[in-house]
Amino acid sequence: MTKEQYRKLTRNIRKPFNRYFAFRRLRKFHERRRSLEEIVQWAMNFGSSGYYRVRTSQMPSEILSLTRAVAELKPEVILEIGTARGGTLLIWSQLATKQVITCDLEDLSEKESFLQSFPPPGSACRVTLLSGDSHGQAFKDRVARQLDGKKADFLFIDGDHTEKGVTADYAMYREFVRPGGIVAFHDIVESQPFATNQVYNLWKRLRLEQQTEEFIQDPGQSGFGIGMVRVPLK
């Protein structure tokens, strides 16, 4: 047995236990209504592990500022490009009252029931998982079918961080956001730890063209930073 085969075997053995403890943590989270600060803290330190680990790679002050801005919209529908470990999905599912559509390149269907359980008890919000390449027209059509003519109040773009990729996501999905809504991007600071993190190249253009706001904990930091575009009212 190769090292990779052994790693896959042990991961599969642990999955039922990871799932059990993840649902137990989610029940603890849902025991009472949480403040925005608590929601963000749980998203960053959920306490699950393995395949069912929930976390968000964000600066606390940055994601909390964005969460407050989104909450002010009283959103019904939220669209997210880039699910990853589901940390931001946990946040958005506490804010949206009707639907959160979350999109990722990875197939997350195996833990679909867990992610769909994120909205608080009694909420009418449903979580829809879409897996595939967000840059393809067929994928965009799937998103449109899920929206079924509705507009999103908020679009969070945190998927492909290359300049080409993030530009494509913005160009393709901004039309799904209602006037007065918000589009936000992660990793907008110029200094980045990875050469493929190129969101800044798009962001510096948007700052010249749109009504924008930035949430950056430290101007000298490497990585992170959230940029927010407010869609003009018509």
C-alpha positions in Angstrom: 0.0 0.0 0.0 1.4 3.4 -1.0 1.5 6.3 1.4 -1.3 8.1 -0.5 -3.5 4.9 -0.4 -2.9 4.6 3.4 -3.8 8.3 3.9 -7.0 7.9 1.9 -7.9 4.7 3.8 -7.4 6.3 7.2 -9.3 9.4 6.1 -12.3 7.3 5.1 -12.2 5.4 8.4 -12.3 8.7 10.3 -15.1 10.3 8.3 -18.1 8.8 10.3 -16.5 10.1 13.5 -15.7 13.5 12.0 -19.3 13.7 10.8 -20.8 12.8 14.2 -18.7 15.4 16.0 -19.3 18.0 13.3 -23.1 17.7 13.7 -22.7 17.8 17.5 -20.8 21.1 17.2 -23.5 22.4 14.9 -26.2 21.5 17.4 -24.2 23.4 20.1 -24.0 26.4 17.7 -27.7 26.3 17.2 -28.6 26.2 20.9 -29.4 29.9 20.9 -29.4 32.9 18.7 -25.9 34.2 18.0 -24.6 37.7 17.7 -22.7 38.6 14.5 -19.5 38.6 16.5 -20.2 35.1 17.8 -21.2 33.8 14.3 -17.8 35.0 13.0 -15.9 33.4 15.9 -17.6 30.1 15.3 -16.9 30.3 11.6 -13.2 30.7 12.4 -13.1 28.3 15.3 -15.9 25.8 14.7 -14.0 22.9 16.3 -14.8 20.1 13.8 -12.0 18.2 12.0 -11.0 16.0 9.0 -13.3 16.0 6.1 -16.0 17.8 8.1 -13.7 20.6 9.3 -15.3 24.0 9.1 -13.1 27.1 9.0 -12.7 30.4 7.2 -9.3 31.8 6.2 -10.0 35.4 7.1 -8.8 38.2 9.3 -11.4 38.5 12.1 -11.9 42.2 11.9 -12.2 42.1 8.1 -14.8 39.4 7.9 -16.7 40.9 10.8 -16.9 44.2 9.0 -18.2 42.6 5.9 -20.7 40.5 7.9 -22.1 43.7 9.4 -22.4 45.3 6.0 -24.2 42.3 4.6 -26.5 42.0 7.6 -27.6 45.6 7.1 -29.0 44.6 3.7 -31.4 42.1 5.4 -30.5 39.7 2.7 -32.9 37.1 1.3 -30.5 35.5 -1.3 -26.7 35.2 -1.1 -24.5 33.8 -3.8 -21.0 32.6 -3.0 -18.2 31.6 -5.4 -15.8 29.4 -3.5 -17.1 27.2 -0.6 -13.7 25.7 0.6 -14.2 24.6 4.2 -17.6 26.2 4.6 -16.7 28.9 7.1 -18.2 31.8 5.2 -21.1 29.6 4.2 -21.8 29.2 7.9 -21.9 33.0 8.2 -24.1 33.7 5.2 -26.6 31.0 6.1 -27.3 32.9 9.4 -28.0 36.1 7.5 -30.0 35.0 4.4 -33.7 34.4 4.9 -34.4 32.4 1.7 -31.4 30.9 0.0 -27.6 30.6 -0.1 -26.1 29.3 -3.3 -22.5 28.2 -2.8 -20.3 27.2 -5.6 -17.0 25.3 -5.6 -14.7 23.4 -8.0 -14.6 20.5 -5.6 -17.5 18.0 -5.4 -18.9 18.5 -1.9 -22.0 16.3 -2.3 -20.7 13.8 0.3 -21.2 16.4 3.1 -24.2 18.1 1.5 -26.5 17.2 4.3 -24.2 18.7 6.9 -23.7 22.0 4.9 -27.4 22.2 4.2 -28.0 22.1 8.0 -26.2 25.4 8.6 -29.2 27.7 8.7 -30.6 28.2 12.2 -33.6 26.2 13.4 -36.8 27.6 12.1 -35.1 29.5 9.3 -36.7 29.3 5.8 -33.2 29.6 4.3 -32.0 26.7 2.2 -28.5 26.0 1.2 -27.8 24.9 -2.4 -24.4 23.4 -3.3 -23.2 23.6 -6.9 -19.9 21.9 -7.9 -18.0 22.7 -11.1 -16.1 25.3 -13.0 -17.7 28.7 -12.3 -16.1 30.1 -15.5 -18.2 27.9 -17.8 -21.5 29.1 -19.4 -23.1 25.8 -18.4 -22.3 26.5 -14.8 -23.6 30.0 -15.0 -26.8 28.6 -16.4 -27.1 26.3 -13.4 -26.8 29.3 -11.1 -29.5 31.1 -13.1 -31.8 28.2 -12.8 -31.4 28.1 -9.0 -32.1 31.8 -8.8 -35.2 31.3 -10.9 -35.5 35.0 -11.8 -34.5 36.2 -8.3 -31.6 38.6 -7.7 -29.0 38.0 -5.0 -28.6 40.7 -2.3 -24.9 39.8 -1.9 -22.2 38.1 -4.0 -19.0 36.9 -2.4 -16.2 36.1 -4.8 -13.5 33.9 -3.2 -12.7 31.2 -5.7 -10.1 31.4 -8.4 -7.6 34.1 -7.3 -5.8 34.5 -10.6 -6.5 37.8 -12.3 -8.2 36.1 -15.2 -10.2 33.9 -12.9 -11.5 36.5 -10.5 -12.2 38.9 -13.4 -14.3 36.2 -15.2 -16.3 35.5 -12.0 -17.0 39.2 -11.5 -18.0 39.7 -15.2 -20.2 36.6 -15.2 -22.1 36.8 -11.9 -22.4 40.5 -11.1 -25.6 40.7 -13.2 -27.2 38.4 -10.6 -26.9 41.0 -7.9 -29.8 43.5 -7.3 -29.4 47.2 -7.5 -28.3 48.4 -4.0 -26.7 45.0 -3.3 -23.1 44.2 -2.6 -20.3 42.3 -4.4 -17.2 41.5 -2.2 -13.8 40.0 -3.0 -11.3 38.4 -0.7 -7.5 38.8 -0.8 -7.4 42.3 -2.3 -4.2 43.6 -0.7 -1.3 43.9 -3.1 1.2 42.0 -1.1 0.3 38.3 -1.3 2.1 35.1 -0.1 1.3 33.2 -3.4 2.0 34.4 -6.9 -1.4 33.1 -8.0 -3.2 35.5 -5.7 -3.8 38.3 -8.2 -7.2 39.8 -7.0 -5.5 43.1 -6.4 -5.0 43.6 -10.2 -8.8 43.6 -10.6 -9.5 45.5 -7.4 -7.3 48.5 -8.3 -9.3 48.9 -11.5 -12.6 48.6 -9.7 -11.6 51.3 -7.2 -11.4 53.8 -10.1 -14.8 52.7 -11.6 -17.1 51.8 -8.8 -18.3 52.9 -5.3 -16.0 50.7 -3.2 -15.0 50.1 0.5 -12.1 48.2 1.9 -11.7 46.2 5.1 -8.0 45.8 5.8 -6.7 45.0 9.3 -3.2 46.2 8.7 -2.1 48.2 5.5 1.3 46.4 5.7 -0.1 42.8 5.9 0.7 40.1 3.4 -2.5 38.5 2.1 -6.1 38.9 3.1 -8.1 42.2 2.8 -11.7 42.4 1.7 -13.0 44.8 -1.0 -16.7 45.7 -1.3 -18.5 47.1 -4.3 -21.9 48.6 -3.9 -24.2 48.0 -6.9 -25.7 51.4 -8.0 -29.4 51.9 -7.5 -31.2 52.3 -10.7 
